[in-house]
Every structure is written in C-alpha cells, then in structure tokens.
Amino acid sequence: EPDRVCDGCGGTGLRRTGRLCGKCERGVIKGLGSWRVQVPRGIASGQVLLAAGRGHPGSGRGARSGDLRITVDVEPVYTTEGLDRVVRVPAEESVLAHGGLLEVQPPVGEAVRIRIKPQTRPGQRIRLRGKAEAGRDLLVELQSIPDAPIPVDVVRI
C-alpha cells in the first residue's frame, strides 16, 4: 500500500485544535508500494525515470500526489558493443588450457552451457546468437582466473 493522506487531519498534520495529529503527526500515513516501471532500452546509469503521481501524497484535501523520480543504476554485468551484448565470464586456467564446460547466464532466458575448446586464450570471445535481448547476440569474453586449490585431503601422494 503506498503512502496516503491521513484521514484524521486531511493531510495537514494538525488537528483543528492546532495540536499535532496523533494518527500521523505529519499529514501522511506511510506505506509500501511496488509498481512496474517501463525502462527504455539503452538507458544509462544516472538517468532519471519519472513515475507521475506515484510520489508522496499532496498536502491538503484533494491535492494531487507528487511524482516519483527513479535514478537508474545499470548493472555492469552486461555491456553493449554495437548491436551485441558482452558479458565477461571467469574461467579457470585449466579449463582454458584443456577445455571443458562453462555455464553462462544470458540477460534473458535460461542459463546456457558452452563448450570451451582446449588452448583457448584469455580474452577470447564466443558468440551466442540470439541469446541477448530482442534477438541480439551475446558475446562471452573469457577471463582467466587461477584454478581453485585442491584440498589436501583429496590429493593422493
């Protein structure tokens, strides 16, 4: 439930006697709400979206609610290059050297398993056709990370 004007004081925060409203003390009853907001494609961090009439209730009887301003913070997981989306995926050195499977989460849809060929170099990209938004291609850039250490109790001498 979103914030709403207090029905005890009509949004003024004061009773007719001039004292603070005991129900709200400021004219507004706090609430929580959630709304779907259309985020335009290609929006950048720091840009502001406006949800008209979704802000704080207006003060006084019949006053219009304010606008809710939403500052966008784009997740840096996926970047855009031309029409393609790019994701950097960590891959252990042994997988790059000897080959193996990696799981990649595209921006839309289910996770995808990709086969890494032996002798793959760090920074190499694999194109997944149609796996990004609106049928775009997803470029998976492989980033080399050290192999996880093998626990001592697993190593046989």
Backbone as CSV, one residue per row, in Angstrom:
resi,resn,N_x,N_y,N_z,CA_x,CA_y,CA_z,C_x,C_y,C_z
1,GLU,0.851,-1.185,0.000,0.000,0.000,0.000,0.887,1.234,0.000
2,PRO,0.683,2.151,-0.920,1.506,3.364,-0.978,1.165,4.338,0.142
3,ASP,2.005,5.373,0.296,1.699,6.443,1.250,0.333,7.023,0.899
4,ARG,-0.395,7.477,1.930,-1.700,8.088,1.673,-1.918,9.244,2.632
5,VAL,-2.793,10.130,2.236,-3.129,11.278,3.075,-3.873,10.771,4.305
6,CYS,-3.501,11.293,5.464,-4.147,10.919,6.723,-5.595,11.407,6.710
7,ASP,-6.520,10.491,7.009,-7.925,10.897,7.045,-8.289,11.594,8.355
8,GLY,-7.416,11.524,9.353,-7.675,12.185,10.636,-7.464,13.686,10.575
9,CYS,-6.503,14.144,9.759,-6.195,15.580,9.696,-6.331,16.142,8.288
10,GLY,-6.656,15.281,7.332,-6.810,15.750,5.959,-5.499,16.104,5.284
11,GLY,-4.390,15.631,5.841,-3.091,15.870,5.223,-2.360,17.083,5.750
12,THR,-2.908,17.748,6.749,-2.240,18.942,7.277,-1.223,18.609,8.355
13,GLY,-1.412,17.467,9.039,-0.538,17.101,10.154,-0.990,17.699,11.470
14,LEU,-2.058,18.509,11.423,-2.563,19.175,12.632,-4.051,18.904,12.808
15,ARG,-4.471,18.801,14.066,-5.894,18.706,14.394,-6.491,20.108,14.355
16,ARG,-7.795,20.200,14.423,-8.464,21.512,14.437,-8.039,22.353,15.628
17,THR,-7.600,21.686,16.684,-7.171,22.401,17.894,-5.792,23.027,17.720
18,GLY,-5.105,22.696,16.632,-3.762,23.216,16.410,-2.670,22.279,16.881
19,ARG,-3.064,21.201,17.553,-2.079,20.213,18.007,-1.729,19.255,16.868
20,LEU,-0.569,18.593,17.032,-0.169,17.592,16.041,-1.191,16.469,15.992
21,CYS,-1.427,15.981,14.801,-2.337,14.854,14.617,-1.730,13.630,15.298
22,GLY,-2.472,12.982,16.160,-1.982,11.799,16.871,-1.895,10.571,15.992
23,LYS,-2.539,10.618,14.850,-2.555,9.467,13.953,-1.327,9.443,13.039
24,CYS,-0.900,10.631,12.586,0.194,10.652,11.610,1.333,11.605,11.975
25,GLU,1.051,12.696,12.646,1.991,13.739,13.057,2.602,14.524,11.896
26,ARG,2.221,14.201,10.661,2.776,14.958,9.536,1.871,15.000,8.318
27,GLY,0.681,14.435,8.425,-0.266,14.513,7.319,-0.283,13.325,6.386
28,VAL,0.681,12.427,6.550,0.797,11.289,5.640,0.932,10.001,6.443
29,ILE,0.200,8.980,6.035,0.346,7.645,6.611,1.307,6.890,5.697
30,LYS,2.437,6.433,6.267,3.460,5.734,5.478,2.939,4.382,5.020
31,GLY,3.351,3.999,3.867,3.003,2.697,3.329,4.104,2.233,2.393
32,LEU,3.977,1.021,1.947,4.923,0.468,0.979,4.158,0.152,-0.292
33,GLY,4.798,0.314,-1.397,4.137,0.000,-2.652,5.143,-0.479,-3.674
34,SER,4.654,-1.152,-4.663,5.514,-1.553,-5.764,4.742,-1.345,-7.057
35,TRP,5.466,-0.908,-8.066,4.867,-0.639,-9.359,5.790,-1.169,-10.428
36,ARG,5.203,-1.497,-11.548,6.004,-1.852,-12.719,6.366,-0.552,-13.425
37,VAL,7.616,-0.447,-13.797,8.096,0.741,-14.489,8.725,0.290,-15.797
38,GLN,8.349,0.934,-16.881,8.921,0.619,-18.189,10.292,1.286,-18.284
39,VAL,11.345,0.478,-18.405,12.706,1.012,-18.522,13.095,0.968,-19.997
40,PRO,13.352,2.133,-20.587,13.693,2.161,-22.011,15.007,1.438,-22.300
41,ARG,15.057,0.800,-23.444,16.264,0.115,-23.880,17.383,1.136,-24.046
42,GLY,18.595,0.785,-23.620,19.749,1.651,-23.808,19.897,2.744,-22.762
43,ILE,19.115,2.684,-21.685,19.209,3.707,-20.637,20.553,3.571,-19.923
44,ALA,21.096,4.674,-19.467,22.418,4.679,-18.831,22.297,4.995,-17.350
45,SER,23.318,4.607,-16.589,23.365,4.925,-15.162,23.297,6.433,-14.977
46,GLY,22.541,6.844,-13.964,22.412,8.258,-13.651,21.208,8.917,-14.300
47,GLN,20.638,8.285,-15.324,19.438,8.858,-15.927,18.267,8.681,-14.968
48,VAL,17.277,9.549,-15.084,16.146,9.554,-14.152,14.859,9.224,-14.898
49,LEU,14.092,8.280,-14.334,12.764,7.959,-14.849,11.745,8.663,-13.966
50,LEU,10.619,9.045,-14.524,9.587,9.747,-13.785,8.321,8.901,-13.776
51,ALA,7.798,8.595,-12.578,6.527,7.890,-12.435,5.518,8.911,-11.914
52,ALA,4.753,9.490,-12.823,3.829,10.571,-12.473,2.765,10.094,-11.489
53,GLY,2.567,10.883,-10.423,1.525,10.601,-9.440,1.835,9.466,-8.486
54,ARG,3.057,8.938,-8.503,3.433,7.812,-7.637,4.256,8.244,-6.430
55,GLY,4.467,9.552,-6.261,5.262,10.053,-5.140,4.414,10.276,-3.904
56,HIS,4.887,11.142,-3.015,4.169,11.442,-1.778,2.811,12.059,-2.085
57,PRO,1.832,11.764,-1.236,0.522,12.383,-1.424,0.631,13.899,-1.275
58,GLY,-0.236,14.611,-1.970,-0.257,16.061,-1.840,-0.759,16.465,-0.465
59,SER,-0.316,17.613,0.029,-0.783,18.065,1.343,-2.079,18.848,1.161
60,GLY,-3.008,18.604,2.026,-4.318,19.249,1.936,-5.306,18.365,1.212
61,ARG,-6.556,18.652,1.438,-7.621,17.829,0.844,-7.657,17.999,-0.674
62,GLY,-7.713,16.860,-1.361,-7.838,16.869,-2.810,-6.566,17.189,-3.575
63,ALA,-5.462,17.379,-2.862,-4.208,17.701,-3.551,-3.677,16.469,-4.280
64,ARG,-3.088,16.688,-5.418,-2.552,15.613,-6.255,-1.252,15.071,-5.658
65,SER,-1.040,13.762,-5.804,0.212,13.148,-5.348,1.367,13.628,-6.207
66,GLY,2.536,13.674,-5.600,3.730,14.091,-6.327,4.232,13.000,-7.253
67,ASP,5.292,13.301,-7.958,5.885,12.346,-8.888,7.042,11.622,-8.210
68,LEU,7.203,10.366,-8.550,8.304,9.560,-8.037,9.429,9.606,-9.063
69,ARG,10.602,10.008,-8.622,11.770,10.054,-9.508,12.658,8.856,-9.180
70,ILE,13.006,8.100,-10.199,13.803,6.884,-10.036,15.130,7.093,-10.753
71,THR,16.225,7.084,-9.991,17.551,7.214,-10.589,18.045,5.819,-10.956
72,VAL,18.417,5.645,-12.197,18.804,4.337,-12.727,20.261,4.039,-12.397
73,ASP,20.507,2.802,-11.972,21.864,2.313,-11.749,21.986,1.012,-12.536
74,VAL,22.577,1.083,-13.703,22.673,-0.072,-14.594,23.717,-1.044,-14.059
75,GLU,23.342,-2.324,-14.000,24.293,-3.341,-13.561,25.403,-3.470,-14.599
76,PRO,26.650,-3.453,-14.153,27.756,-3.520,-15.108,28.075,-4.931,-15.597
77,VAL,27.192,-5.890,-15.370,27.454,-7.266,-15.787,27.505,-7.359,-17.311
78,TYR,26.560,-6.716,-17.969,26.490,-6.756,-19.428,26.803,-5.370,-19.981
79,THR,27.616,-5.332,-21.024,27.882,-4.072,-21.709,27.386,-4.209,-23.144
80,THR,27.341,-3.104,-23.851,26.853,-3.110,-25.226,27.968,-2.660,-26.158
81,GLU,28.134,-3.402,-27.241,29.069,-3.035,-28.307,28.314,-3.160,-29.618
82,GLY,27.993,-2.026,-30.206,27.185,-2.055,-31.424,25.826,-2.648,-31.109
83,LEU,25.447,-3.689,-31.837,24.170,-4.359,-31.581,24.316,-5.537,-30.630
84,ASP,25.544,-5.866,-30.250,25.793,-7.036,-29.404,25.866,-6.668,-27.929
85,ARG,25.571,-7.650,-27.076,25.760,-7.521,-25.635,26.998,-8.340,-25.298
86,VAL,27.789,-7.866,-24.332,29.032,-8.535,-23.946,28.976,-8.848,-22.461
87,VAL,29.381,-10.063,-22.108,29.493,-10.443,-20.704,30.875,-11.061,-20.505
88,ARG,31.532,-10.664,-19.427,32.845,-11.234,-19.103,32.625,-12.360,-18.097
89,VAL,33.132,-13.536,-18.448,32.909,-14.728,-17.629,34.247,-15.269,-17.152
90,PRO,34.396,-15.470,-15.832,35.640,-16.053,-15.335,35.732,-17.537,-15.701
91,ALA,36.920,-17.952,-16.134,37.173,-19.357,-16.465,38.515,-19.745,-15.862
92,GLU,38.538,-20.884,-15.173,39.787,-21.344,-14.561,40.821,-21.636,-15.646
93,GLU,42.083,-21.404,-15.298,43.184,-21.603,-16.249,43.182,-23.004,-16.843
94,SER,42.861,-24.012,-16.032,42.863,-25.392,-16.536,41.764,-25.612,-17.575
95,VAL,40.625,-24.942,-17.420,39.542,-25.063,-18.405,39.974,-24.417,-19.718
96,LEU,40.637,-23.266,-19.638,41.119,-22.621,-20.859,42.197,-23.469,-21.535
97,ALA,43.056,-24.089,-20.759,44.155,-24.884,-21.319,43.679,-26.220,-21.886
98,HIS,42.796,-26.907,-21.163,42.416,-28.278,-21.536,41.000,-28.409,-22.082
99,GLY,40.224,-27.346,-22.012,38.840,-27.397,-22.482,37.895,-27.815,-21.362
100,GLY,36.620,-27.635,-21.598,35.612,-28.004,-20.608,34.312,-27.266,-20.866
101,LEU,33.413,-27.317,-19.879,32.113,-26.665,-19.994,32.016,-25.506,-19.011
102,LEU,31.373,-24.431,-19.435,31.087,-23.289,-18.566,29.609,-22.967,-18.683
103,GLU,29.019,-22.535,-17.580,27.623,-22.106,-17.606,27.579,-20.585,-17.647
104,VAL,26.776,-20.056,-18.562,26.651,-18.609,-18.755,25.184,-18.234,-18.599
105,GLN,24.925,-17.171,-17.836,23.556,-16.673,-17.682,23.353,-15.490,-18.624
106,PRO,22.578,-15.682,-19.700,22.310,-14.555,-20.590,21.389,-13.532,-19.908
107,PRO,21.285,-12.321,-20.453,20.419,-11.317,-19.833,18.944,-11.713,-19.836
108,VAL,18.550,-12.587,-20.749,17.177,-13.101,-20.779,17.224,-14.607,-20.988
109,GLY,16.268,-15.309,-20.417,16.165,-16.744,-20.639,16.990,-17.574,-19.672
110,GLU,17.052,-18.851,-19.986,17.728,-19.835,-19.145,19.245,-19.777,-19.314
111,ALA,19.947,-20.299,-18.312,21.406,-20.403,-18.388,21.788,-21.329,-19.544
112,VAL,22.940,-21.061,-20.136,23.416,-21.818,-21.294,24.774,-22.410,-20.947
113,ARG,24.985,-23.682,-21.324,26.305,-24.308,-21.154,27.062,-24.169,-22.462
114,ILE,28.292,-23.689,-22.342,29.110,-23.553,-23.549,30.360,-24.418,-23.413
115,ARG,30.770,-24.965,-24.547,31.958,-25.814,-24.570,33.173,-24.946,-24.882
116,ILE,34.182,-25.054,-24.029,35.434,-24.323,-24.212,36.427,-25.282,-24.864
117,LYS,36.981,-24.878,-25.996,37.954,-25.720,-26.697,39.295,-25.656,-25.978
118,PRO,40.091,-26.729,-26.050,41.438,-26.682,-25.477,42.258,-25.562,-26.129
119,GLN,43.214,-25.026,-25.384,44.117,-23.970,-25.854,43.391,-22.635,-26.117
120,THR,42.290,-22.389,-25.403,41.575,-21.115,-25.541,42.335,-20.039,-24.783
121,ARG,42.510,-18.889,-25.413,43.254,-17.789,-24.791,42.326,-16.892,-23.976
122,PRO,42.830,-16.332,-22.859,42.035,-15.356,-22.105,41.701,-14.167,-23.006
123,GLY,40.497,-13.641,-22.867,40.058,-12.524,-23.690,39.348,-12.962,-24.961
124,GLN,39.470,-14.253,-25.300,38.787,-14.753,-26.491,37.282,-14.675,-26.264
125,ARG,36.540,-14.434,-27.350,35.091,-14.287,-27.256,34.375,-15.409,-27.994
126,ILE,33.259,-15.817,-27.423,32.398,-16.820,-28.044,31.051,-16.150,-28.302
127,ARG,30.565,-16.233,-29.531,29.297,-15.595,-29.905,28.143,-16.582,-29.696
128,LEU,27.152,-16.156,-28.909,25.926,-16.930,-28.731,24.817,-16.177,-29.466
129,ARG,24.454,-16.691,-30.627,23.489,-15.989,-31.487,22.085,-15.981,-30.866
130,GLY,21.492,-14.778,-30.822,20.115,-14.624,-30.359,19.894,-14.822,-28.874
131,LYS,20.955,-14.814,-28.061,20.810,-15.084,-26.626,20.712,-13.826,-25.769
132,ALA,20.701,-12.647,-26.389,20.527,-11.405,-25.625,19.124,-10.861,-25.908
133,GLU,18.828,-9.685,-25.382,17.510,-9.091,-25.553,17.204,-8.854,-27.027
134,ALA,15.936,-8.978,-27.363,15.428,-8.682,-28.713,16.201,-9.416,-29.809
135,GLY,16.625,-10.648,-29.519,17.306,-11.451,-30.523,18.732,-11.046,-30.824
136,ARG,19.288,-10.139,-30.020,20.686,-9.732,-30.215,21.608,-10.893,-29.870
137,ASP,22.862,-10.783,-30.315,23.856,-11.796,-29.974,24.520,-11.443,-28.654
138,LEU,24.910,-12.480,-27.911,25.654,-12.310,-26.667,27.086,-12.759,-26.917
139,LEU,28.039,-11.867,-26.658,29.454,-12.217,-26.775,29.971,-12.554,-25.385
140,VAL,30.478,-13.762,-25.223,31.023,-14.214,-23.944,32.533,-14.053,-24.015
141,GLU,33.071,-13.134,-23.203,34.512,-12.900,-23.162,35.078,-13.662,-21.970
142,LEU,36.009,-14.567,-22.244,36.565,-15.432,-21.204,37.706,-14.732,-20.471
143,GLN,37.599,-14.667,-19.160,38.605,-14.044,-18.301,39.291,-15.143,-17.489
144,SER,40.599,-15.190,-17.536,41.359,-16.227,-16.839,41.436,-15.954,-15.343
145,ILE,41.134,-16.991,-14.552,41.317,-16.926,-13.098,42.109,-18.154,-12.674
146,PRO,42.861,-18.073,-11.572,43.618,-19.240,-11.112,42.680,-20.390,-10.753
147,ASP,43.190,-21.604,-10.927,42.405,-22.773,-10.530,42.184,-22.763,-9.030
148,ALA,41.036,-23.272,-8.632,40.751,-23.402,-7.204,41.717,-24.427,-6.622
149,PRO,42.269,-24.155,-5.432,43.194,-25.122,-4.840,42.473,-26.428,-4.507
150,ILE,43.195,-27.517,-4.686,42.636,-28.829,-4.355,42.884,-29.073,-2.871
151,PRO,41.828,-29.410,-2.105,42.017,-29.664,-0.671,43.034,-30.779,-0.432
152,VAL,43.836,-30.628,0.606,44.908,-31.577,0.916,44.371,-32.990,1.096
153,ASP,43.198,-33.149,1.699,42.675,-34.494,1.945,42.237,-35.195,0.656
154,VAL,42.177,-34.483,-0.480,41.813,-35.084,-1.754,43.051,-35.514,-2.537
155,VAL,44.172,-34.854,-2.298,45.400,-35.131,-3.032,45.999,-36.446,-2.549
156,ARG,46.318,-37.324,-3.517,46.991,-38.583,-3.173,48.448,-38.473,-3.567
157,ILE,49.293,-38.931,-2.690,50.732,-38.856,-2.965,51.255,-40.235,-3.256
